[in-house]
């Protein structure tokens, strides 16, 4: 078995340990889960984007609203609440 060592700030380690403990995991197990997910996805298992405080431009906001409004097309719902409401209306 191989060992991987990484260096992180003490406060980051403490916060990660606390978070993972609240999920019933230790940090080593959480890191192993990340590696397994990366291998299964053949890449980083989440979107890697720049952290930006910019708000979506008008075109993106409009597209997002179109998607939100279109969720109910073809029997799809935006959330469980909408699905239950549609069942109760029938």
C-alpha positions as CSV (number, residue, x, y, z in Angstrom):
1,X,0.0,0.0,0.0
2,X,1.3,3.5,-0.9
3,X,1.2,6.6,1.2
4,X,0.3,10.0,-0.1
5,X,1.3,13.1,1.9
6,X,0.0,16.6,1.3
7,X,0.6,19.8,3.2
8,X,-2.3,22.1,4.1
9,X,-2.8,24.9,6.6
10,X,-3.5,23.8,10.1
11,X,-6.9,25.5,10.2
12,X,-7.8,23.9,6.8
13,X,-6.9,20.5,8.2
14,X,-9.0,21.0,11.3
15,X,-12.0,22.2,9.3
16,X,-11.7,19.3,6.9
17,X,-11.4,16.8,9.8
18,X,-14.5,18.3,11.4
19,X,-16.5,18.3,8.2
20,X,-15.6,14.7,7.3
21,X,-16.3,13.6,10.9
22,X,-19.7,15.1,10.7
23,X,-20.3,12.9,7.7
24,X,-19.0,9.8,9.5
25,X,-15.7,9.8,7.7
26,X,-12.1,10.4,8.5
27,X,-10.0,12.7,6.2
28,X,-8.0,9.8,4.8
29,X,-11.2,8.0,3.7
30,X,-12.6,11.2,2.2
31,X,-9.4,11.7,0.2
32,X,-9.5,8.0,-1.0
33,X,-13.2,8.6,-2.0
34,X,-12.0,11.6,-4.1
35,X,-9.3,9.5,-5.8
36,X,-11.8,6.7,-6.5
37,X,-14.3,9.1,-8.0
38,X,-11.6,10.8,-10.1
39,X,-10.6,7.4,-11.5
40,X,-14.2,6.4,-12.2
41,X,-14.9,9.7,-13.9
42,X,-11.5,9.7,-15.7
43,X,-10.9,13.2,-14.4
44,X,-11.7,15.6,-11.6
45,X,-15.2,14.5,-10.3
46,X,-16.5,18.1,-10.1
47,X,-16.4,21.2,-12.2
48,X,-13.1,23.1,-12.0
49,X,-13.9,26.8,-12.5
50,X,-12.4,30.1,-11.6
51,X,-13.9,31.6,-8.4
52,X,-15.6,34.7,-9.6
53,X,-17.9,37.3,-8.0
54,X,-19.2,38.2,-11.4
55,X,-22.9,37.8,-11.8
56,X,-24.3,36.0,-14.9
57,X,-24.8,38.4,-17.8
58,X,-28.3,39.1,-19.2
59,X,-28.0,36.4,-21.9
60,X,-27.0,33.7,-19.4
61,X,-29.8,34.8,-16.9
62,X,-32.3,34.5,-19.8
63,X,-31.0,31.0,-20.7
64,X,-31.2,29.9,-17.1
65,X,-34.8,31.2,-16.8
66,X,-35.7,29.4,-20.1
67,X,-34.3,26.2,-18.6
68,X,-36.2,26.7,-15.4
69,X,-39.4,27.4,-17.2
70,X,-38.9,24.5,-19.5
71,X,-38.4,21.9,-16.8
72,X,-42.0,20.8,-17.0
73,X,-41.7,19.9,-20.7
74,X,-41.9,16.3,-21.6
75,X,-42.9,15.2,-18.1
76,X,-39.8,16.7,-16.4
77,X,-40.0,18.7,-13.3
78,X,-37.6,21.3,-11.8
79,X,-38.0,19.8,-8.3
80,X,-39.9,17.3,-6.3
81,X,-42.4,19.9,-5.2
82,X,-43.6,20.5,-8.8
83,X,-43.8,16.7,-9.4
84,X,-46.0,16.2,-6.3
85,X,-48.1,19.2,-7.2
86,X,-48.8,17.8,-10.7
87,X,-49.9,14.5,-9.2
88,X,-52.3,16.2,-6.8
89,X,-53.8,18.3,-9.6
90,X,-54.8,15.3,-11.7
